[in-house]
């Protein structure tokens, strides 16, 4: 955060004078003084770098990786999609992404599957059509984007506010439960072992809710102050005005995430819906039609 011109104190601590090893302090306990020196990097770029660093791009067993690794996520559970390859196929047509929570139909999520080759074609088409639209109708795009941003931020804020309200309600319920089991314990209606077990469970849940509530508060404050940055997006659109292929740096600059929906069966064919979210502006409402994929996953 020093790159942004901030001063951060209490990032580490020592347990005692005799214990020389420095321990890391939780981020919520850092003391941050903002704008104490000139910044050497723009905040939007810094935030994007932190997002990229948080996305783990592991190599597969045969040493391959994808330009989309870390960017593809599930529409239902929000988990990342694993990049999978096989030594059995010499060509790359069967390399694919699958939801990390699917686990061969034994996990907590249903199958969300797409072949990398199909994903590449669809994302390339989406970027090309979007940038063509932006260059041709820049003023109209600005007005539409501002309306979309206001609508999406309002919806997301409402969802987070509801989650925070539910968390606070559960916290009040837990306070009443703890008070009730304490009274039952004092009146000898609840055995010691049972009281200690319930008390520990309720307190642990309260701690988890406190962490969730703190995180939601920070997200709500950040989202309320967030606005799309059209100038930076236009700079990227001008930079990649004429593209015929995708590269990893290009994808990481232009795209913040790619959402894959569950396949829908129509007339014995499977349709996969793909949502592309662009850096600085999010999802742009330009028609994007996924390719029709049959049950064997062949386009």
Residue pairs with C-beta under 8 A, 6 or more apart in sequence:
1 8
1 32
2 8
2 37
3 39
3 40
3 41
3 46
4 34
4 39
4 41
4 43
4 46
5 34
5 35
5 36
5 37
5 38
5 39
5 40
6 32
6 33
6 34
6 35
6 36
7 32
7 33
7 36
7 37
8 30
8 31
8 32
8 33
9 30
9 31
9 32
9 33
10 25
10 29
10 30
10 31
11 24
11 25
11 30
12 22
12 23
12 24
12 25
13 22
13 23
13 25
14 20
14 21
14 22
14 23
15 23
28 214
44 229
44 232
44 280
48 256
48 279
51 256
52 70
52 252
55 69
55 70
55 71
55 80
56 70
57 65
57 69
57 70
58 65
58 69
59 65
60 83
60 84
60 85
61 85
62 85
62 87
64 83
64 85
64 95
65 83
66 83
66 95
66 97
66 116
67 120
67 246
67 247
67 248
67 251
68 83
68 97
68 116
68 119
68 120
68 123
68 251
68 258
69 83
70 80
71 251
71 252
71 255
71 256
71 257
71 258
72 80
72 81
72 97
72 114
72 119
72 257
72 258
72 260
73 79
73 80
73 81
73 257
73 258
73 259
73 260
74 80
74 81
74 99
74 100
74 101
74 109
74 112
74 259
74 260
75 112
75 259
75 260
75 261
75 262
75 273
75 275
76 99
76 109
76 110
76 112
76 261
76 262
77 99
77 101
77 108
77 109
79 99
79 100
79 101
79 109
80 100
81 97
81 98
81 99
81 100
81 112
81 114
81 260
82 97
82 98
82 99
82 100
83 95
83 96
83 97
83 116
84 95
84 96
84 97
84 98
85 92
85 95
86 94
86 95
92 116
92 117
93 115
93 117
94 115
94 297
95 115
95 116
95 117
96 113
96 114
96 115
96 116
96 297
97 113
97 114
97 115
97 116
97 119
97 260
98 111
98 112
98 113
99 107
99 109
99 110
99 111
99 112
99 113
99 260
100 107
101 107
101 108
101 109
102 109
102 110
102 111
102 112
105 111
110 262
111 262
111 263
112 260
112 261
112 262
112 263
113 263
113 272
113 297
114 260
114 272
114 274
114 293
115 293
115 297
115 299
117 299
118 272
118 291
118 293
118 299
119 258
119 274
120 246
121 291
121 299
122 274
122 288
122 290
122 291
123 246
123 251
123 255
123 258
123 274
123 276
124 243
124 245
124 246
125 288
126 274
126 276
126 286
126 288
127 240
127 243
127 246
127 254
127 255
127 276
128 243
129 286
129 288
130 276
130 278
130 284
130 286
131 237
131 240
131 241
131 243
133 141
133 286
134 141
134 234
134 237
135 237
135 241
138 234
142 230
144 285
145 228
145 230
145 281
145 284
146 228
148 282
148 283
148 284
148 285
149 227
149 228
149 281
149 282
152 282
152 283
153 223
153 224
153 226
156 223
157 220
157 223
157 224
160 216
160 219
160 220
160 223
161 220
163 216
164 213
164 216
164 217
164 220
167 209
167 212
167 213
167 216
168 213
170 205
170 209
171 206
171 209
171 210
171 213
174 202
174 205
174 206
174 209
177 198
177 202
178 199
178 202
178 203
181 190
181 195
181 198
181 199
181 202
182 195
182 199
184 190
184 195
185 192
185 195
190 198
228 280
228 281
228 282
229 280
229 281
230 280
230 281
232 279
232 280
233 278
233 279
233 280
233 281
236 253
236 254
236 279
236 280
239 253
240 250
240 253
240 254
243 250
253 279
254 278
254 279
255 276
255 277
255 278
255 279
256 277
256 278
256 279
256 282
257 277
258 274
258 275
258 276
258 277
259 274
259 275
259 277
260 272
260 273
260 274
261 272
261 273
261 274
261 275
263 270
263 271
263 272
263 293
264 270
264 271
264 272
264 273
265 271
268 295
269 292
269 293
269 294
270 292
270 293
270 294
270 295
271 290
271 292
271 293
272 290
272 291
272 293
273 290
274 288
274 290
275 283
275 288
276 283
276 284
276 288
277 283
278 284
291 299
292 299
293 299
